[in-house]
Amino acid sequence: MGKIAQDALKSIMEKYKPIFILTANNVDKIIEPLQSRCKGFMFNLQSPPKDKCIERLRMIIEKEKIIISVPAIEKIVGVNYPSMRDMIKQLQRLSLEKESIEIADVKLPTDIYKELYNKIKTGNLQEVRKEWIERGYVLRDVLKEFFELVLVDTFTKKANIIQTIAETEYKMAVGCDEDIALFYGVIKMKALMKE
């Protein structure tokens, strides 16, 4: 939640005195006025063992009747560990794309984002946007990976592209719609890549 949204929530909390339960992966990103109105609880931050992740995925696979090989399940856990959320998202995406999932179908998130980056350099931006929407990519992760890829690329306007990425990240951080911000950033990036 960006600062603008947090300021709006602060106003609601001051006016109506409602009860909220807020969760955050990074408490430092919550503005101090909200933190002061909340009672904080820290939960065990230990990651579940990989065998428990596999067990959980198998339960989902069985309930959803997904056809997947055992090595593919293990690779999903391996490439996404310790994020159970990412494991489930990748399983869901693959099950929508494939009737039967094999180990070769499971890719590292960085490989997926690199394919997207290459499509931006050479392809139709509408198709790129359609892909990140349909596959449910975490757009801030996509943007961070684009930054890493630009760093090792050979553009003459590399600094301008990095500035565009930074501006896009800022827009996302302050509450701008991530899809709109990323698409606008990608349009600017592609134009700079051609120069």
C-alpha positions as CSV (number, residue, x, y, z in Angstrom):
1,M,0.0,0.0,0.0
2,G,1.5,3.3,-1.1
3,K,1.9,6.4,1.1
4,I,-1.2,8.1,-0.4
5,A,-3.4,5.1,0.4
6,Q,-1.9,4.9,3.9
7,D,-2.6,8.6,4.5
8,A,-6.3,8.0,3.4
9,L,-6.5,5.0,5.8
10,K,-5.1,7.2,8.6
11,S,-7.9,9.7,8.0
12,I,-10.5,7.0,8.2
13,M,-9.0,5.6,11.4
14,E,-9.1,9.1,13.0
15,K,-12.6,9.9,12.0
16,Y,-14.5,6.6,12.5
17,K,-12.3,4.7,15.1
18,P,-12.8,1.3,13.3
19,I,-10.9,-1.9,14.1
20,F,-8.5,-2.9,11.4
21,I,-6.1,-5.9,11.1
22,L,-3.1,-4.9,9.0
23,T,-0.5,-7.3,7.7
24,A,2.9,-6.4,6.2
25,N,6.0,-8.1,5.0
26,N,8.0,-5.0,5.7
27,V,6.9,-2.9,8.7
28,D,9.3,-0.1,7.7
29,K,7.1,0.7,4.7
30,I,4.1,1.5,6.9
31,I,3.9,5.2,7.8
32,E,4.5,6.1,11.5
33,P,1.0,7.5,12.1
34,L,-0.5,4.1,11.2
35,Q,2.1,2.2,13.2
36,S,1.3,4.3,16.3
37,R,-2.4,3.4,16.0
38,C,-1.7,-0.3,15.8
39,K,-0.6,-3.0,18.2
40,G,2.3,-4.9,16.5
41,F,2.8,-8.6,16.5
42,M,5.8,-10.4,15.0
43,F,5.2,-13.9,13.7
44,N,7.7,-16.7,13.4
45,L,9.7,-15.8,10.3
46,Q,11.1,-19.3,9.7
47,S,10.5,-20.8,6.3
48,P,8.6,-24.1,6.2
49,P,10.8,-27.1,5.4
50,K,10.8,-28.0,1.7
51,D,9.1,-31.4,2.3
52,K,6.1,-29.5,3.9
53,C,5.9,-27.2,0.9
54,I,5.8,-30.3,-1.4
55,E,3.1,-31.8,0.9
56,R,1.0,-28.6,0.6
57,L,1.4,-28.5,-3.2
58,R,0.4,-32.1,-3.5
59,M,-2.8,-31.4,-1.5
60,I,-3.6,-28.6,-4.0
61,I,-2.7,-30.7,-7.0
62,E,-5.0,-33.5,-5.8
63,K,-7.9,-31.2,-5.1
64,E,-7.5,-29.3,-8.4
65,K,-6.9,-32.5,-10.3
66,I,-3.7,-31.2,-11.9
67,I,-1.5,-33.6,-13.9
68,I,2.1,-32.9,-13.0
69,S,5.3,-35.0,-12.7
70,V,7.0,-35.4,-9.3
71,P,10.2,-33.8,-10.6
72,A,8.2,-30.8,-11.8
73,I,6.7,-30.4,-8.3
74,E,10.2,-30.5,-6.8
75,K,11.5,-28.0,-9.2
76,I,8.6,-25.6,-8.5
77,V,9.5,-25.8,-4.8
78,G,13.2,-25.4,-5.6
79,V,13.0,-22.3,-7.8
80,N,10.5,-20.5,-5.6
81,Y,11.6,-21.5,-2.1
82,P,10.9,-20.2,0.5
83,S,7.8,-18.3,-0.9
84,M,4.8,-20.6,-0.7
85,R,2.8,-17.9,-2.4
86,D,5.1,-18.0,-5.5
87,M,5.0,-21.8,-5.6
88,I,1.2,-21.8,-5.7
89,K,1.1,-18.9,-8.3
90,Q,3.5,-20.8,-10.6
91,L,1.6,-24.0,-10.2
92,Q,-1.6,-22.2,-11.0
93,R,-0.1,-20.5,-14.1
94,L,1.3,-23.7,-15.4
95,S,-2.0,-25.6,-14.8
96,L,-3.8,-23.0,-16.9
97,E,-1.2,-23.2,-19.7
98,K,-0.6,-27.0,-19.9
99,E,-2.7,-30.1,-19.7
100,S,0.2,-32.0,-18.2
101,I,3.1,-30.3,-16.4
102,E,6.7,-31.6,-16.8
103,I,10.0,-30.5,-15.4
104,A,10.9,-28.6,-18.6
105,D,7.8,-26.4,-18.2
106,V,9.0,-25.1,-14.8
107,K,11.2,-22.0,-15.3
108,L,13.0,-19.7,-12.9
109,P,11.2,-16.4,-12.5
110,T,14.3,-14.7,-13.8
111,D,14.1,-16.7,-17.0
112,I,10.4,-15.8,-17.5
113,Y,11.2,-12.1,-16.9
114,K,14.1,-12.3,-19.3
115,E,11.8,-13.6,-22.0
116,L,9.5,-10.7,-21.3
117,Y,12.4,-8.2,-21.5
118,N,13.5,-9.6,-24.9
119,K,9.9,-9.3,-26.2
120,I,9.9,-5.7,-25.2
121,K,13.1,-5.1,-27.2
122,T,11.7,-6.8,-30.3
123,G,8.0,-7.3,-30.0
124,N,4.5,-5.9,-29.6
125,L,4.1,-4.1,-26.3
126,Q,0.4,-5.0,-26.1
127,E,1.3,-8.7,-26.2
128,V,3.8,-8.2,-23.4
129,R,1.2,-6.4,-21.3
130,K,-1.3,-9.1,-22.0
131,E,1.2,-11.8,-20.9
132,W,1.9,-10.1,-17.5
133,I,-1.8,-9.6,-16.8
134,E,-2.9,-13.2,-17.8
135,R,0.0,-14.8,-16.0
136,G,-0.4,-12.7,-12.9
137,Y,3.2,-11.6,-12.6
138,V,4.3,-9.5,-9.6
139,L,4.9,-6.3,-11.5
140,R,7.4,-4.8,-9.1
141,D,9.5,-8.0,-9.4
142,V,9.3,-7.7,-13.2
143,L,10.6,-4.1,-13.0
144,K,13.4,-5.1,-10.7
145,E,14.5,-7.8,-13.1
146,F,14.3,-5.4,-16.0
147,F,16.8,-3.2,-14.1
148,E,19.2,-6.1,-13.7
149,L,18.9,-6.9,-17.4
150,V,19.4,-3.3,-18.5
151,L,22.6,-3.1,-16.3
152,V,24.3,-5.8,-18.4
153,D,22.8,-4.8,-21.8
154,T,24.7,-2.5,-24.3
155,F,22.4,0.5,-24.8
156,T,23.8,3.9,-25.5
157,K,21.0,5.5,-23.4
158,K,21.4,3.1,-20.4
159,A,21.3,5.9,-17.8
160,N,18.0,7.2,-19.3
161,I,16.5,3.7,-19.2
162,I,17.5,3.2,-15.6
163,Q,16.0,6.6,-14.8
164,T,12.8,5.5,-16.4
165,I,12.8,2.3,-14.3
166,A,13.4,4.4,-11.2
167,E,10.5,6.7,-12.0
168,T,8.3,3.7,-12.6
169,E,9.3,2.1,-9.3
170,Y,8.5,5.4,-7.6
171,K,5.1,5.7,-9.2
172,M,4.3,2.1,-8.0
173,A,5.6,2.9,-4.5
174,V,3.4,5.9,-4.0
175,G,0.2,4.1,-5.1
176,C,-0.1,4.5,-8.8
177,D,-1.8,1.6,-10.6
178,E,1.1,-0.8,-11.2
179,D,-0.2,-2.1,-14.6
180,I,-0.5,1.5,-15.9
181,A,2.9,2.6,-14.4
182,L,4.7,-0.4,-15.8
183,F,3.2,-0.1,-19.3
184,Y,4.1,3.6,-19.5
185,G,7.6,2.8,-18.3
186,V,8.0,0.0,-20.9
187,I,6.8,2.3,-23.7
188,K,9.5,4.8,-22.6
189,M,12.1,2.1,-22.2
190,K,11.5,0.7,-25.7
191,A,11.8,4.2,-27.2
192,L,15.1,4.7,-25.4
193,M,16.4,1.2,-26.5
194,K,16.0,2.2,-30.1
195,E,18.1,5.4,-29.8
